């Protein structure tokens, strides 16, 4: 009898996700139910999305091969420093940082780039934002055209998660932290999300436990980390050792068969809500 080989895992795609934060009460537009502490910007992906449809996530997406273009102005830790933090090559580290800044601009209109110390009004760059989304414009080309410098100093390394082998789409995702620059406000002008909002990290976790929205383990883990701090300054100043987390899969058990760092805490909070009624 011929042996049946195990299905081959889908290839990994490098990706970057940005946890945008602000101190509670920093903007009068914040949710009344934020509950204090640090607020995070959340998006609920439209259910039609091929990956994580209907889930509550942070802005982010896959690396564009052009994100490794070295011909751009850069302020802050050099790509080599980021490579050390994320245990990767210098070229990929630059691409990840560029992807983090680009995706944040594309998905919610926050631009972590400046001309000197002056940040542009993102509303004046709508056409460029659309061109980045449809990939008719590279991120490096966009920065050069407007004389802008990528602000790597506004980002912090946060985590590294790898999609389990049982998923049809797999990402090798580095998570970044960033505070929203002065004068900017994230928006919901993206076709990938149907709901966007600010919420305190703890409120987002509590709403998940109550079945009001759904958090995949990486999102829950980052919210849990943010909830440990009371101010954005303390959160950004904290030193972290970034180690990759790839959940172990138990065949035939779906989400409940995943094992990862603090998975017992995740499933204790999730309870029997599989799947929950998703309302952000």
C-alpha positions in Angstrom: 0.0 0.0 0.0 1.3 3.4 -1.0 2.1 5.7 1.9 0.1 8.9 2.2 2.3 11.9 2.7 1.3 14.7 5.0 0.1 17.8 3.2 2.8 20.4 2.5 2.7 23.6 4.5 1.9 26.7 2.6 4.9 29.0 2.0 5.4 31.8 4.5 5.1 35.5 3.4 6.9 38.2 5.4 4.6 40.7 6.9 4.5 43.7 9.3 1.8 44.7 11.8 1.7 48.0 13.7 0.1 48.4 17.1 -0.9 52.1 17.2 -1.2 53.5 20.7 -2.1 56.6 22.6 -2.7 57.5 26.2 -6.3 57.3 27.3 -8.0 60.7 27.0 -5.3 62.0 24.6 -8.0 62.8 22.0 -11.6 63.7 22.8 -12.7 61.4 20.0 -11.7 58.4 22.1 -14.4 55.9 23.1 -16.3 56.6 26.2 -15.8 53.0 27.3 -12.1 53.0 26.9 -11.6 52.2 30.6 -8.4 54.2 31.1 -4.8 53.1 30.4 -3.4 52.9 26.9 -5.7 52.9 23.9 -5.0 50.9 20.8 -6.4 51.4 17.3 -8.4 48.4 16.1 -9.9 47.3 12.8 -12.5 44.6 12.2 -11.6 43.0 8.9 -14.4 42.5 6.4 -15.7 38.9 6.4 -14.8 38.5 2.7 -11.1 38.8 3.4 -9.2 35.5 2.6 -7.2 35.7 5.8 -8.6 36.6 9.2 -12.0 37.7 7.8 -14.2 39.2 10.5 -11.4 39.3 13.0 -10.3 42.3 15.0 -6.8 43.2 14.1 -4.2 46.0 14.0 -3.1 47.7 10.7 -0.6 45.7 8.7 0.1 43.5 5.7 2.6 41.7 3.5 6.0 43.0 2.5 6.2 44.5 -1.0 9.5 43.5 -2.7 10.1 47.2 -3.4 10.1 47.8 0.4 13.8 46.8 0.4 14.7 49.8 -1.9 17.6 51.4 0.0 17.3 54.7 -1.8 15.3 56.6 0.9 15.9 59.0 3.8 15.9 57.3 7.2 15.9 58.6 10.7 16.3 56.3 13.8 17.8 52.9 14.4 19.4 51.6 11.2 18.3 48.4 9.4 21.1 46.5 11.0 19.7 47.2 14.5 16.3 46.0 13.4 17.8 42.9 11.9 19.3 42.1 15.3 16.0 42.7 17.1 14.1 40.4 14.7 16.9 37.9 14.0 16.9 38.4 10.2 18.9 39.9 7.4 19.5 43.7 7.1 17.7 43.7 3.7 14.6 42.1 5.1 14.7 44.2 8.2 14.6 47.4 6.1 11.7 45.9 4.1 9.8 45.1 7.3 10.2 48.6 8.7 9.1 50.1 5.4 6.2 47.7 5.2 5.1 48.7 8.7 5.1 52.4 7.8 3.6 51.9 4.4 0.8 49.6 5.6 -0.1 51.9 8.4 -0.5 54.8 6.0 -2.4 52.7 3.5 -4.8 51.2 6.0 -5.5 54.0 8.4 -3.9 57.2 7.0 -1.3 57.6 9.7 2.1 58.5 8.2 5.3 57.8 10.2 7.4 60.0 8.0 8.3 63.7 8.1 10.2 66.5 6.5 12.6 67.4 9.3 10.4 67.6 12.4 7.3 68.6 10.4 4.7 65.9 9.7 2.6 66.4 6.5 -1.1 66.4 6.7 -2.1 62.9 5.4 -5.3 64.3 4.0 -3.2 66.1 1.3 -1.7 62.8 0.2 -4.9 60.9 -0.6 -3.9 60.3 -4.2 -0.5 58.9 -3.1 -2.2 56.7 -0.6 -4.4 55.2 -3.3 -1.5 54.7 -5.5 0.4 52.8 -2.8 -2.7 50.6 -2.2 -3.0 49.7 -5.9 0.8 49.3 -6.1 1.3 51.7 -8.9 3.7 53.7 -6.6 6.5 52.3 -4.4 6.9 53.5 -0.9 10.4 54.6 -1.4 9.3 56.5 -4.6 6.5 58.2 -2.6 8.9 59.3 0.1 11.4 60.7 -2.4 8.8 62.5 -4.4 7.7 64.4 -1.2 11.1 64.9 0.4 10.0 62.8 3.3 12.2 60.8 5.8 11.0 57.5 7.2 10.8 57.8 11.0 12.1 54.5 12.3 12.7 56.2 15.6 8.9 56.3 16.1 8.7 52.5 16.0 9.6 49.8 18.5 9.9 46.0 18.1 7.1 44.2 19.8 6.8 40.5 18.8 7.2 37.9 16.1 4.5 35.4 15.2 4.4 32.7 12.5 1.1 31.4 11.2 0.6 27.7 12.1 1.3 25.1 9.4 -2.3 24.1 9.1 -3.4 27.4 7.6 -3.8 27.9 3.8 -2.2 31.3 4.0 0.8 31.7 6.2 2.7 34.8 7.4 5.9 35.4 9.1 4.8 38.6 10.9 6.9 41.1 12.9 4.8 43.3 15.3 5.8 46.9 15.9 4.7 49.6 18.4 4.1 53.2 17.4 2.5 56.2 19.0 0.3 58.3 16.6 2.3 61.5 15.6 0.9 64.8 16.7 -1.8 66.2 14.5 -2.7 62.8 12.9 -5.7 60.6 13.5 -6.2 57.1 12.1 -9.3 56.7 9.9 -11.5 53.9 8.5 -10.8 54.6 4.8 -9.8 51.1 3.8 -11.7 48.4 1.9 -10.2 45.8 4.2 -12.1 46.9 7.4 -15.7 47.6 8.1 -15.3 48.9 11.6 -12.5 50.9 13.2 -12.1 52.4 16.6 -9.9 53.2 19.6 -10.3 51.1 22.7 -8.2 50.5 25.8 -6.2 47.3 25.6 -8.0 45.9 28.6 -11.5 46.9 27.3 -10.7 45.1 24.0 -9.7 42.0 25.9 -12.8 42.1 28.0 -15.0 42.6 25.0 -13.4 39.5 23.4 -14.0 37.4 26.5 -17.6 38.5 26.4 -17.9 37.4 22.8 -18.4 40.8 21.3 -15.5 40.4 18.8 -12.9 37.9 17.9 -9.1 38.0 18.6 -6.7 35.6 17.1 -3.9 34.6 19.5 -1.3 37.1 18.1 -3.7 40.0 18.5 -4.7 38.9 22.0 -1.0 38.5 23.0 -0.2 42.1 21.9 -3.2 43.5 23.7 -2.2 41.6 26.8 1.3 43.1 26.6 0.0 46.6 26.1 -2.4 46.2 29.0 0.5 45.7 31.4 1.4 49.4 31.1 -0.3 52.6 32.2 1.4 55.1 29.9 2.6 55.1 26.3 6.0 56.4 27.4 6.5 53.4 29.7 5.3 51.0 27.0 7.7 52.4 24.4 10.6 52.5 26.8 10.4 48.8 27.8 13.1 46.6 26.5 12.0 43.3 24.9 13.7 40.2 23.6 11.9 39.2 20.4 11.6 35.4 19.9 9.5 33.8 17.2 6.3 32.1 18.2 4.8 29.5 16.0 1.8 27.7 17.5 2.0 23.9 17.6 -1.0 22.3 15.9 -3.0 19.2 17.1 -4.6 17.6 14.0 -8.4 17.8 13.7 -8.9 20.2 16.6 -9.0 23.6 14.8 -8.3 26.7 16.9 -8.6 24.8 20.1 -5.8 22.5 19.1 -3.2 25.3 19.0 -0.5 25.4 21.7 1.7 28.5 22.2 3.1 30.7 24.9 0.3 31.4 27.4 -2.2 29.5 25.3 -3.9 28.3 28.5 -4.7 31.9 29.4 -6.0 32.6 25.9 -8.4 29.6 25.9 -9.5 30.4 29.5 -10.5 33.9 28.4 -12.1 32.6 25.2 -14.2 30.1 27.0 -16.8 28.3 24.8 -17.2 31.1 22.4 -16.1 29.3 19.2 -16.9 31.3 17.1 -18.3 34.3 18.9 -20.9 36.8 17.5 -18.4 39.2 16.0 -19.3 42.8 16.7 -16.5 45.2 17.5 
